[in-house]
Amino acid sequence: MSETVWIVQTTLSGEMNEAEVGMWCQPIIDSNLAACVEVKRTNSIFRWDERTQNIPEWNVQITTSEPKKNKLISEIISKHPYELPQIIWWSAQSTKEYYDWVQA
């Protein structure tokens, strides 16, 4: 049997170095809003101000529980450096053991 956890995803500027990204993510863990934060370099292609942009970014995936999800999203919105950040979320099935760890 599997249980539901939540993945919240955002991106940060590729101009930030790894330490700066870590400092942005650390309070999420320290405040117990998430069980895990995964950070990966990525490249984003999008339209902004009527121009196509192709820029390096950091992809940040955060695993959290249902009761903490909305507070986590509010925290991301309040601390995000972008004018219009990507903040998306979805539910994911996990093993009971991983679910229990995320809940704690």
N, C-alpha and C positions, 0 to 999 in steps of 0.2 A: 504494500500500500504506500502511496506517496502523499505528501503534504505540500501546501502552497506557501511559497516564499515570494517576495517581490523584488524585482530588479528595477532600479532607477538609474537612468543613464543621462549623462550630460557630456559636454566637451569643454575643454579649456584651451586657451591660446597656446600654439606651438612655440611661441616666443618665451613662454615660461620654461625654466629649466626643471630638471627632475626634483630638485630640492624644494623649489617653490610649489610645484604640484603636490608634493608630499605635505608641505605645510598647509595647503588649502584643504587637503583630504583628512589630515590627522584629527582635527576637531570633530569630524563626523564620527570617528571611532571613539575618541575620548568622551564624547557626550552620550555614547551608547545608542546613537540613532541608527547604527548599522552594524552588522556582524563582519562585513568584509567590503573592501574597496579594491577594485582591480583597475589598474591604469596601464594604458597602452598608447604608443604613438600611432597616429593615423593621418590620413590626408583627406581633407573635406573639399568637395566641389559643390558650390551652391551659388544661387543668384542673390545678390545684395546690392541695393541702390542701383538697380537696373544694369549691373555688371556681373559677369560670371567670375566667381572667386575660386581659386584653387590654392588652398593654404594648409600647412601642417597644423595639426591640433593634437591634443591629448584626449583620448576616449576614456571616460571615467564611468565604470559600472559599479553600482553600489547594491549590495544585497541586504535587505531589511525584512522586517515582519510587517504584517498588516497594521497592527496598532501604531507602529512608528512611521509608517510610510508618509502620511500627510505632514507630520512635523518635519521629516527629512526634506520633503519637497519645499516647504516654506523656508527652511534653513538655506537650501541651495539658492532659491530665488533671492533671499536677502543678502547673500554673500557673493553672488556670481559677478564676475567682472564684465560680462557681456551686456550690451544694451538689450538684446533679445536672445537669451540662452536657449539652447536645445535642452529641454527637460522632458524626457519621456519615461514611461514605466509600463511594466507588464508583469503578470503573474507567471510563475514557473513552478512546475512540480519538482519535488525533491524526495530523497529518501527520508524516512522518519528521523533517522539519526541527524542528518544535516538540518532538517526542519527544527528539531529540538535545540540544536546549537544556535541557529539563527534567532530563535525565540528567547534564548538566554541572553 
